[in-house]
Amino acid sequence: MKPPPLAALARGQTSPKKIRVDALTMTIAAVDTLLTKNADAVIRLKIVRCANAST
């Protein structure tokens, strides 16, 4: 699922509805990525804290 090229959008070859769906999909993917990265960072932080506490 790659977004349609801007040239095609400018010429109106892609339906506005599809563009909206693509934008929504990309937004969800971006949020998902951010949440995953944050979760990884939090887990890593907890692991580091545990390791520091045990030494």
C-alpha positions as CSV (number, residue, x, y, z in Angstrom):
1,M,0.0,0.0,0.0
2,K,2.0,3.0,-1.2
3,P,0.4,6.4,-1.5
4,P,-0.6,7.6,-4.9
5,P,1.9,9.9,-6.6
6,L,1.3,13.6,-6.2
7,A,1.0,14.2,-9.9
8,A,-1.9,11.7,-10.1
9,L,-3.6,13.5,-7.2
10,A,-3.1,16.9,-8.9
11,R,-4.7,15.5,-12.1
12,G,-7.5,14.1,-10.0
13,Q,-7.0,10.5,-11.2
14,T,-7.5,9.1,-7.7
15,S,-10.8,9.4,-6.0
16,P,-11.0,11.7,-3.0
17,K,-12.5,8.9,-0.9
18,K,-9.6,6.7,-1.6
19,I,-7.2,9.5,-0.7
20,R,-9.0,10.0,2.6
21,V,-8.7,6.3,3.3
22,D,-5.0,6.2,2.4
23,A,-4.4,9.3,4.7
24,L,-6.3,7.6,7.5
25,T,-4.3,4.4,7.0
26,M,-1.0,6.3,7.0
27,T,-2.1,8.2,10.2
28,I,-3.0,5.0,12.0
29,A,0.3,3.4,10.9
30,A,2.2,6.5,12.1
31,V,0.4,6.5,15.5
32,D,1.0,2.7,15.7
33,T,4.7,3.2,15.1
34,L,5.0,5.9,17.7
35,L,3.2,3.8,20.3
36,T,5.4,0.8,19.5
37,K,8.6,2.9,19.8
38,N,7.4,4.4,23.1
39,A,6.5,1.0,24.4
40,D,9.9,-0.3,23.5
41,A,11.6,2.7,25.2
42,V,9.5,2.2,28.3
43,I,10.3,-1.6,28.4
44,R,14.0,-0.9,27.9
45,L,13.9,1.7,30.7
46,K,12.3,-0.8,33.0
47,I,14.9,-3.4,32.1
48,V,17.7,-0.9,32.7
49,R,16.2,0.1,36.1
50,C,15.9,-3.6,37.1
51,A,19.5,-4.2,36.1
52,N,20.8,-1.2,38.0
53,A,18.8,-2.2,41.1
54,S,20.2,-5.7,41.1
55,T,23.9,-4.7,40.9
